[in-house]
């Protein structure tokens, strides 16, 4: 049986100088992209749910849109988008939420 070699030494270097703001922004960029992508994925699911024939799924979809509208990731345009989508999803439905024959 071959012996496993011992791990080699690892040196950790910590820079104590001033960090340029551009380096910080560049480091956070991928995180922001992931957060925004997750927000839009949830928004898409919620929008599709509001159009579902199942009243329970539809209610959950509207609740999710309400939460997304108050998220810190939601800007003015996204809020307007959600408001319009909310109106569109309700358009053509009767008081019970069923599609009306119009």
N, CA, C and O atoms as CSV, one atom per row, in Angstrom:
chain,resi,resn,atom,element,x,y,z
A,1,UNK,N,N,0.836,-1.168,0.000
A,1,UNK,CA,C,0.000,0.000,0.000
A,1,UNK,C,C,0.890,1.243,0.000
A,1,UNK,O,O,1.848,1.340,0.767
A,2,UNK,N,N,0.553,2.185,-0.874
A,2,UNK,CA,C,1.341,3.415,-0.985
A,2,UNK,C,C,0.924,4.397,0.108
A,2,UNK,O,O,-0.266,4.658,0.285
A,3,UNK,N,N,1.882,4.934,0.829
A,3,UNK,CA,C,1.520,5.923,1.853
A,3,UNK,C,C,1.062,7.225,1.192
A,3,UNK,O,O,1.557,7.611,0.133
A,4,UNK,N,N,0.113,7.884,1.838
A,4,UNK,CA,C,-0.390,9.171,1.349
A,4,UNK,C,C,0.593,10.241,1.784
A,4,UNK,O,O,0.948,10.323,2.960
A,5,UNK,N,N,1.039,11.067,0.833
A,5,UNK,CA,C,1.990,12.117,1.208
A,5,UNK,C,C,1.321,13.147,2.113
A,5,UNK,O,O,0.124,13.406,1.996
A,6,UNK,N,N,2.088,13.716,2.993
A,6,UNK,CA,C,1.533,14.736,3.886
A,6,UNK,C,C,1.235,15.992,3.083
A,6,UNK,O,O,1.924,16.287,2.106
A,7,UNK,N,N,0.206,16.736,3.495
A,7,UNK,CA,C,-0.141,17.939,2.736
A,7,UNK,C,C,0.988,18.957,2.791
A,7,UNK,O,O,1.729,19.052,3.769
A,8,UNK,N,N,1.089,19.703,1.718
A,8,UNK,CA,C,2.122,20.733,1.682
A,8,UNK,C,C,1.655,21.961,2.463
A,8,UNK,O,O,0.467,22.120,2.743
A,9,UNK,N,N,2.566,22.782,2.790
A,9,UNK,CA,C,2.292,23.979,3.567
A,9,UNK,C,C,1.549,25.000,2.714
A,9,UNK,O,O,1.837,25.163,1.528
A,10,UNK,N,N,0.589,25.684,3.335
A,10,UNK,CA,C,-0.169,26.735,2.650
A,10,UNK,C,C,0.106,28.044,3.368
A,10,UNK,O,O,-0.057,28.153,4.583
A,11,UNK,N,N,0.521,29.021,2.605
A,11,UNK,CA,C,0.745,30.342,3.169
A,11,UNK,C,C,-0.474,31.219,2.880
A,11,UNK,O,O,-0.942,31.280,1.743
A,12,UNK,N,N,-0.977,31.885,3.892
A,12,UNK,CA,C,-2.091,32.809,3.748
A,12,UNK,C,C,-1.528,34.215,3.854
A,12,UNK,O,O,-0.839,34.557,4.816
A,13,UNK,N,N,-1.833,35.023,2.847
A,13,UNK,CA,C,-1.340,36.395,2.825
A,13,UNK,C,C,-2.536,37.327,2.982
A,13,UNK,O,O,-3.500,37.246,2.220
A,14,UNK,N,N,-2.469,38.188,3.948
A,14,UNK,CA,C,-3.534,39.158,4.185
A,14,UNK,C,C,-2.988,40.537,3.845
A,14,UNK,O,O,-2.005,40.997,4.425
A,15,UNK,N,N,-3.647,41.184,2.893
A,15,UNK,CA,C,-3.252,42.530,2.512
A,15,UNK,C,C,-3.915,43.521,3.462
A,15,UNK,O,O,-5.129,43.483,3.664
A,16,UNK,N,N,-3.134,44.381,4.025
A,16,UNK,CA,C,-3.674,45.348,4.982
A,16,UNK,C,C,-3.818,46.740,4.394
A,16,UNK,O,O,-4.250,47.662,5.085
A,17,UNK,N,N,-3.466,46.901,3.141
A,17,UNK,CA,C,-3.562,48.216,2.506
A,17,UNK,C,C,-5.007,48.572,2.200
A,17,UNK,O,O,-5.914,47.754,2.355
A,18,UNK,N,N,-5.201,49.809,1.764
A,18,UNK,CA,C,-6.543,50.261,1.398
A,18,UNK,C,C,-7.047,49.494,0.187
A,18,UNK,O,O,-6.326,49.302,-0.792
A,19,UNK,N,N,-8.284,49.064,0.271
A,19,UNK,CA,C,-8.908,48.369,-0.848
A,19,UNK,C,C,-9.614,49.399,-1.715
A,19,UNK,O,O,-10.356,50.246,-1.219
A,20,UNK,N,N,-9.376,49.314,-2.984
A,20,UNK,CA,C,-10.055,50.206,-3.921
A,20,UNK,C,C,-11.540,49.859,-3.951
A,20,UNK,O,O,-11.901,48.683,-3.907
A,21,UNK,N,N,-12.393,50.856,-4.024
A,21,UNK,CA,C,-13.828,50.626,-4.058
A,21,UNK,C,C,-14.223,49.789,-5.257
A,21,UNK,O,O,-15.195,49.036,-5.207
A,22,UNK,N,N,-13.461,49.924,-6.345
A,22,UNK,CA,C,-13.771,49.130,-7.545
A,22,UNK,C,C,-13.592,47.646,-7.289
A,22,UNK,O,O,-14.329,46.827,-7.839
A,23,UNK,N,N,-12.629,47.292,-6.468
A,23,UNK,CA,C,-12.405,45.887,-6.148
A,23,UNK,C,C,-13.566,45.324,-5.331
A,23,UNK,O,O,-13.979,44.180,-5.524
A,24,UNK,N,N,-14.074,46.128,-4.434
A,24,UNK,CA,C,-15.213,45.688,-3.628
A,24,UNK,C,C,-16.442,45.492,-4.502
A,24,UNK,O,O,-17.127,44.475,-4.396
A,25,UNK,N,N,-16.720,46.456,-5.360
A,25,UNK,CA,C,-17.875,46.365,-6.251
A,25,UNK,C,C,-17.728,45.162,-7.188
A,25,UNK,O,O,-18.689,44.429,-7.421
A,26,UNK,N,N,-16.536,44.967,-7.713
A,26,UNK,CA,C,-16.307,43.832,-8.613
A,26,UNK,C,C,-16.506,42.504,-7.887
A,26,UNK,O,O,-16.991,41.535,-8.472
A,27,UNK,N,N,-16.137,42.466,-6.636
A,27,UNK,CA,C,-16.316,41.239,-5.866
A,27,UNK,C,C,-17.766,40.955,-5.540
A,27,UNK,O,O,-18.160,39.793,-5.437
A,28,UNK,N,N,-18.567,41.993,-5.375
A,28,UNK,CA,C,-19.985,41.821,-5.050
A,28,UNK,C,C,-20.865,41.653,-6.281
A,28,UNK,O,O,-22.012,41.222,-6.162
A,29,UNK,N,N,-20.356,41.979,-7.443
A,29,UNK,CA,C,-21.133,41.892,-8.680
A,29,UNK,C,C,-21.811,40.557,-8.903
A,29,UNK,O,O,-23.017,40.525,-9.149
A,30,UNK,N,N,-21.075,39.440,-8.826
A,30,UNK,CA,C,-21.719,38.143,-9.049
A,30,UNK,C,C,-22.834,37.844,-8.042
A,30,UNK,O,O,-23.828,37.210,-8.394
A,31,UNK,N,N,-22.676,38.290,-6.808
A,31,UNK,CA,C,-23.715,38.079,-5.805
A,31,UNK,C,C,-24.991,38.830,-6.179
A,31,UNK,O,O,-26.093,38.295,-6.053
A,32,UNK,N,N,-24.838,40.045,-6.629
A,32,UNK,CA,C,-25.993,40.850,-7.045
A,32,UNK,C,C,-26.709,40.175,-8.209
A,32,UNK,O,O,-27.938,40.108,-8.230
A,33,UNK,N,N,-25.951,39.680,-9.169
A,33,UNK,CA,C,-26.550,38.998,-10.330
A,33,UNK,C,C,-27.354,37.785,-9.864
A,33,UNK,O,O,-28.463,37.559,-10.348
A,34,UNK,N,N,-26.810,37.007,-8.934
A,34,UNK,CA,C,-27.526,35.835,-8.422
A,34,UNK,C,C,-28.810,36.232,-7.694
A,34,UNK,O,O,-29.843,35.584,-7.859
A,35,UNK,N,N,-28.748,37.284,-6.898
A,35,UNK,CA,C,-29.936,37.729,-6.176
A,35,UNK,C,C,-31.029,38.212,-7.121
A,35,UNK,O,O,-32.204,37.899,-6.931
A,36,UNK,N,N,-30.644,38.967,-8.128
A,36,UNK,CA,C,-31.621,39.471,-9.100
A,36,UNK,C,C,-32.220,38.313,-9.905
A,36,UNK,O,O,-33.422,38.298,-10.172
A,37,UNK,N,N,-31.391,37.354,-10.286
A,37,UNK,CA,C,-31.890,36.189,-11.028
A,37,UNK,C,C,-32.881,35.400,-10.175
A,37,UNK,O,O,-33.897,34.929,-10.687
A,38,UNK,N,N,-32.600,35.253,-8.892
A,38,UNK,CA,C,-33.516,34.546,-7.992
A,38,UNK,C,C,-34.827,35.312,-7.865
A,38,UNK,O,O,-35.899,34.708,-7.835
A,39,UNK,N,N,-34.745,36.644,-7.788
A,39,UNK,CA,C,-35.949,37.460,-7.690
A,39,UNK,C,C,-36.828,37.258,-8.918
A,39,UNK,O,O,-38.034,37.048,-8.790
A,40,UNK,N,N,-36.228,37.320,-10.114
A,40,UNK,CA,C,-37.006,37.164,-11.340
A,40,UNK,C,C,-37.563,35.753,-11.492
A,40,UNK,O,O,-38.652,35.571,-12.037
A,41,UNK,N,N,-36.835,34.767,-11.019
A,41,UNK,CA,C,-37.340,33.392,-11.059
A,41,UNK,C,C,-38.595,33.269,-10.195
A,41,UNK,O,O,-39.575,32.643,-10.598
A,42,UNK,N,N,-38.556,33.863,-9.024
A,42,UNK,CA,C,-39.730,33.839,-8.135
A,42,UNK,C,C,-40.874,34.657,-8.720
A,42,UNK,O,O,-42.037,34.264,-8.623
A,43,UNK,N,N,-40.543,35.793,-9.326
A,43,UNK,CA,C,-41.578,36.630,-9.937
A,43,UNK,C,C,-42.273,35.873,-11.070
A,43,UNK,O,O,-43.497,35.924,-11.195
A,44,UNK,N,N,-41.511,35.192,-11.869
A,44,UNK,CA,C,-42.103,34.423,-12.974
A,44,UNK,C,C,-43.047,33.352,-12.434
A,44,UNK,O,O,-44.160,33.187,-12.933
A,45,UNK,N,N,-42.590,32.620,-11.400
A,45,UNK,CA,C,-43.446,31.596,-10.817
A,45,UNK,C,C,-44.736,32.218,-10.292
A,45,UNK,O,O,-45.823,31.698,-10.540
A,46,UNK,N,N,-44.616,33.333,-9.566
A,46,UNK,CA,C,-45.789,33.983,-8.985
A,46,UNK,C,C,-46.751,34.470,-10.055
A,46,UNK,O,O,-47.966,34.325,-9.919
A,47,UNK,N,N,-46.206,35.050,-11.123
A,47,UNK,CA,C,-47.057,35.528,-12.212
A,47,UNK,C,C,-47.809,34.379,-12.867
A,47,UNK,O,O,-49.001,34.496,-13.152
A,48,UNK,N,N,-47.125,33.281,-13.103
A,48,UNK,CA,C,-47.788,32.114,-13.693
A,48,UNK,C,C,-48.850,31.558,-12.745
A,48,UNK,O,O,-49.914,31.124,-13.187
A,49,UNK,N,N,-48.561,31.571,-11.444
A,49,UNK,CA,C,-49.513,31.046,-10.461
A,49,UNK,C,C,-50.790,31.889,-10.419
A,49,UNK,O,O,-51.873,31.348,-10.196
A,50,UNK,N,N,-50.680,33.206,-10.628
A,50,UNK,CA,C,-51.868,34.066,-10.583
A,50,UNK,C,C,-52.831,33.774,-11.720
A,50,UNK,O,O,-54.006,34.137,-11.653
A,51,UNK,N,N,-52.344,33.127,-12.749
A,51,UNK,CA,C,-53.197,32.796,-13.892
A,51,UNK,C,C,-53.716,31.362,-13.853
A,51,UNK,O,O,-54.420,30.930,-14.765
A,52,UNK,N,N,-53.373,30.629,-12.805
A,52,UNK,CA,C,-53.763,29.229,-12.687
A,52,UNK,C,C,-55.257,29.105,-12.413
A,52,UNK,O,O,-55.863,30.007,-11.835
A,53,UNK,N,N,-55.851,27.984,-12.830
A,53,UNK,CA,C,-57.268,27.738,-12.563
A,53,UNK,C,C,-57.523,27.332,-11.109
A,53,UNK,O,O,-58.638,27.483,-10.609
A,54,UNK,N,N,-56.508,26.825,-10.440
A,54,UNK,CA,C,-56.641,26.416,-9.035
A,54,UNK,C,C,-56.661,27.666,-8.159
A,54,UNK,O,O,-55.682,28.413,-8.138
A,55,UNK,N,N,-57.754,27.910,-7.436
A,55,UNK,CA,C,-57.841,29.137,-6.635
A,55,UNK,C,C,-56.797,29.214,-5.524
A,55,UNK,O,O,-56.353,30.309,-5.179
A,56,UNK,N,N,-56.401,28.086,-4.962
A,56,UNK,CA,C,-55.395,28.104,-3.903
A,56,UNK,C,C,-54.042,28.523,-4.476
A,56,UNK,O,O,-53.355,29.359,-3.889
A,57,UNK,N,N,-53.656,27.950,-5.616
A,57,UNK,CA,C,-52.378,28.325,-6.246
A,57,UNK,C,C,-52.407,29.793,-6.677
A,57,UNK,O,O,-51.410,30.506,-6.563
A,58,UNK,N,N,-53.560,30.229,-7.171
A,58,UNK,CA,C,-53.708,31.622,-7.594
A,58,UNK,C,C,-53.518,32.557,-6.393
A,58,UNK,O,O,-52.841,33.580,-6.499
A,59,UNK,N,N,-54.118,32.200,-5.255
A,59,UNK,CA,C,-53.984,33.022,-4.050
A,59,UNK,C,C,-52.534,33.075,-3.571
A,59,UNK,O,O,-52.048,34.126,-3.154
A,60,UNK,N,N,-51.854,31.943,-3.635
A,60,UNK,CA,C,-50.442,31.904,-3.248
A,60,UNK,C,C,-49.612,32.758,-4.212
A,60,UNK,O,O,-48.679,33.441,-3.791
A,61,UNK,N,N,-49.949,32.720,-5.491
A,61,UNK,CA,C,-49.249,33.535,-6.478
A,61,UNK,C,C,-49.386,35.026,-6.188
A,61,UNK,O,O,-48.413,35.776,-6.274
A,62,UNK,N,N,-50.610,35.451,-5.842
A,62,UNK,CA,C,-50.812,36.857,-5.500
A,62,UNK,C,C,-50.071,37.234,-4.222
A,62,UNK,O,O,-49.515,38.328,-4.125
A,63,UNK,N,N,-50.062,36.335,-3.245
A,63,UNK,CA,C,-49.333,36.597,-2.004
A,63,UNK,C,C,-47.834,36.720,-2.286
A,63,UNK,O,O,-47.155,37.568,-1.708
A,64,UNK,N,N,-47.325,35.865,-3.178
A,64,UNK,CA,C,-45.904,35.934,-3.532
A,64,UNK,C,C,-45.586,37.245,-4.249
A,64,UNK,O,O,-44.543,37.849,-3.998
A,65,UNK,N,N,-46.476,37.689,-5.138
A,65,UNK,CA,C,-46.267,38.974,-5.814
A,65,UNK,C,C,-46.248,40.114,-4.802
A,65,UNK,O,O,-45.457,41.050,-4.919
A,66,UNK,N,N,-47.125,40.025,-3.814
A,66,UNK,CA,C,-47.157,41.055,-2.782
A,66,UNK,C,C,-45.835,41.114,-2.029
A,66,UNK,O,O,-45.319,42.200,-1.765
A,67,UNK,N,N,-45.286,39.955,-1.684
A,67,UNK,CA,C,-43.991,39.909,-0.978
A,67,UNK,C,C,-42.866,40.411,-1.879
A,67,UNK,O,O,-41.993,41.156,-1.434
A,68,UNK,N,N,-42.889,40.004,-3.139
A,68,UNK,CA,C,-41.838,40.435,-4.070
A,68,UNK,C,C,-41.870,41.948,-4.271
A,68,UNK,O,O,-40.825,42.577,-4.441
A,69,UNK,N,N,-43.063,42.529,-4.253
A,69,UNK,CA,C,-43.189,43.973,-4.460
A,69,UNK,C,C,-42.554,44.769,-3.327
A,69,UNK,O,O,-42.168,45.921,-3.524
A,70,UNK,N,N,-42.439,44.167,-2.140
A,70,UNK,CA,C,-41.860,44.870,-1.004
A,70,UNK,C,C,-40.412,44.458,-0.725
A,70,UNK,O,O,-39.829,44.866,0.279
A,71,UNK,N,N,-39.846,43.657,-1.607
A,71,UNK,CA,C,-38.468,43.200,-1.439
A,71,UNK,C,C,-37.491,44.357,-1.639
A,71,UNK,O,O,-37.775,45.296,-2.381
A,72,UNK,N,N,-36.353,44.283,-0.979
A,72,UNK,CA,C,-35.302,45.288,-1.167
A,72,UNK,C,C,-34.728,45.247,-2.573
A,72,UNK,O,O,-34.106,46.213,-3.014
A,73,UNK,N,N,-34.926,44.146,-3.280
A,73,UNK,CA,C,-34.415,44.019,-4.646
A,73,UNK,C,C,-35.362,44.622,-5.677
A,73,UNK,O,O,-35.030,44.696,-6.860
A,74,UNK,N,N,-36.529,45.047,-5.235
A,74,UNK,CA,C,-37.538,45.569,-6.142
A,74,UNK,C,C,-37.375,47.069,-6.305
A,74,UNK,O,O,-37.479,47.831,-5.344
A,75,UNK,N,N,-37.119,47.473,-7.528
A,75,UNK,CA,C,-37.020,48.897,-7.821
A,75,UNK,C,C,-38.359,49.442,-8.281
A,75,UNK,O,O,-39.366,48.735,-8.264
A,76,UNK,N,N,-38.366,50.687,-8.687
A,76,UNK,CA,C,-39.592,51.344,-9.135
A,76,UNK,C,C,-40.192,50.640,-10.344
A,76,UNK,O,O,-41.404,50.428,-10.402
A,77,UNK,N,N,-39.361,50.281,-11.296
A,77,UNK,CA,C,-39.869,49.620,-12.507
A,77,UNK,C,C,-40.459,48.250,-12.199
A,77,UNK,O,O,-41.494,47.879,-12.752
A,78,UNK,N,N,-39.808,47.505,-11.324
A,78,UNK,CA,C,-40.321,46.188,-10.963
A,78,UNK,C,C,-41.658,46.308,-10.235
A,78,UNK,O,O,-42.563,45.499,-10.442
A,79,UNK,N,N,-41.774,47.330,-9.379
A,79,UNK,CA,C,-43.032,47.553,-8.662
A,79,UNK,C,C,-44.150,47.872,-9.640
A,79,UNK,O,O,-45.263,47.366,-9.500
A,80,UNK,N,N,-43.863,48.702,-10.623
A,80,UNK,CA,C,-44.870,49.021,-11.655
A,80,UNK,C,C,-45.233,47.768,-12.452
A,80,UNK,O,O,-46.400,47.532,-12.764
A,81,UNK,N,N,-44.231,46.983,-12.771
A,81,UNK,CA,C,-44.449,45.737,-13.515
A,81,UNK,C,C,-45.386,44.809,-12.743
A,81,UNK,O,O,-46.321,44.248,-13.314
A,82,UNK,N,N,-45.132,44.651,-11.443
A,82,UNK,CA,C,-45.972,43.783,-10.615
A,82,UNK,C,C,-47.396,44.339,-10.537
A,82,UNK,O,O,-48.359,43.575,-10.609
A,83,UNK,N,N,-47.541,45.654,-10.393
A,83,UNK,CA,C,-48.868,46.263,-10.319
A,83,UNK,C,C,-49.654,46.008,-11.601
A,83,UNK,O,O,-50.839,45.680,-11.546
A,84,UNK,N,N,-49.010,46.154,-12.743
A,84,UNK,CA,C,-49.684,45.905,-14.020
A,84,UNK,C,C,-50.025,44.431,-14.181
A,84,UNK,O,O,-51.102,44.084,-14.667
A,85,UNK,N,N,-49.109,43.570,-13.771
A,85,UNK,CA,C,-49.365,42.133,-13.864
A,85,UNK,C,C,-50.531,41.744,-12.966
A,85,UNK,O,O,-51.354,40.904,-13.330
A,86,UNK,N,N,-50.596,42.360,-11.795
A,86,UNK,CA,C,-51.682,42.081,-10.860
A,86,UNK,C,C,-53.018,42.444,-11.503
A,86,UNK,O,O,-53.973,41.668,-11.451
A,87,UNK,N,N,-53.079,43.639,-12.115
A,87,UNK,CA,C,-54.314,44.069,-12.778
A,87,UNK,C,C,-54.665,43.148,-13.940
A,87,UNK,O,O,-55.829,42.793,-14.127
A,88,UNK,N,N,-53.656,42.762,-14.720
A,88,UNK,CA,C,-53.895,41.891,-15.871
A,88,UNK,C,C,-54.394,40.522,-15.446
A,88,UNK,O,O,-55.263,39.945,-16.100
A,89,UNK,N,N,-53.856,40.005,-14.367
A,89,UNK,CA,C,-54.269,38.684,-13.890
A,89,UNK,C,C,-55.712,38.715,-13.388
A,89,UNK,O,O,-56.440,37.732,-13.523
A,90,UNK,N,N,-56.119,39.832,-12.816
A,90,UNK,CA,C,-57.483,39.942,-12.306
A,90,UNK,C,C,-58.487,40.274,-13.399
A,90,UNK,O,O,-59.676,39.989,-13.257
A,91,UNK,N,N,-58.023,40.869,-14.482
A,91,UNK,CA,C,-58.898,41.259,-15.585
A,91,UNK,C,C,-59.536,40.015,-16.198
A,91,UNK,O,O,-58.846,39.038,-16.491
A,92,UNK,N,N,-60.821,40.052,-16.385
A,92,UNK,CA,C,-61.507,38.928,-17.018
A,92,UNK,C,C,-61.920,37.836,-16.053
A,92,UNK,O,O,-62.390,36.786,-16.492
A,93,UNK,N,N,-61.761,38.045,-14.748
A,93,UNK,CA,C,-62.187,37.051,-13.760
A,93,UNK,C,C,-63.370,37.614,-12.973
A,93,UNK,O,O,-63.457,38.820,-12.740
A,94,UNK,N,N,-64.279,36.722,-12.567
A,94,UNK,CA,C,-65.400,37.182,-11.757
A,94,UNK,C,C,-64.986,37.259,-10.292
A,94,UNK,O,O,-63.808,37.093,-9.975
A,95,UNK,N,N,-65.931,37.504,-9.403
A,95,UNK,CA,C,-65.608,37.688,-7.987
A,95,UNK,C,C,-64.988,36.440,-7.355
A,95,UNK,O,O,-64.237,36.554,-6.386
A,96,UNK,N,N,-65.288,35.255,-7.886
A,96,UNK,CA,C,-64.733,34.022,-7.323
A,96,UNK,C,C,-63.344,33.729,-7.856
A,96,UNK,O,O,-62.659,32.833,-7.362
A,97,UNK,N,N,-62.928,34.484,-8.864
A,97,UNK,CA,C,-61.614,34.248,-9.464
A,97,UNK,C,C,-61.675,33.401,-10.707
A,97,UNK,O,O,-60.654,33.195,-11.363
A,98,UNK,N,N,-62.861,32.900,-11.053
A,98,UNK,CA,C,-63.011,32.084,-12.250
A,98,UNK,C,C,-63.003,32.986,-13.479
A,98,UNK,O,O,-63.446,34.134,-13.429
A,99,UNK,N,N,-62.493,32.445,-14.582
A,99,UNK,CA,C,-62.501,33.212,-15.833
A,99,UNK,C,C,-63.933,33.444,-16.266
A,99,UNK,O,O,-64.741,32.516,-16.303
A,100,UNK,N,N,-64.240,34.682,-16.592
A,100,UNK,CA,C,-65.601,34.996,-17.041
A,100,UNK,C,C,-65.663,34.870,-18.555
A,100,UNK,O,O,-64.650,34.987,-19.245
A,101,UNK,N,N,-66.841,34.636,-19.051
A,101,UNK,CA,C,-67.061,34.476,-20.495
A,101,UNK,C,C,-67.258,35.851,-21.121
A,101,UNK,O,O,-68.393,36.291,-21.306
A,102,UNK,N,N,-66.168,36.530,-21.448
A,102,UNK,CA,C,-66.289,37.849,-22.072
A,102,UNK,C,C,-65.694,37.839,-23.432
A,102,UNK,O,O,-65.701,38.861,-24.117
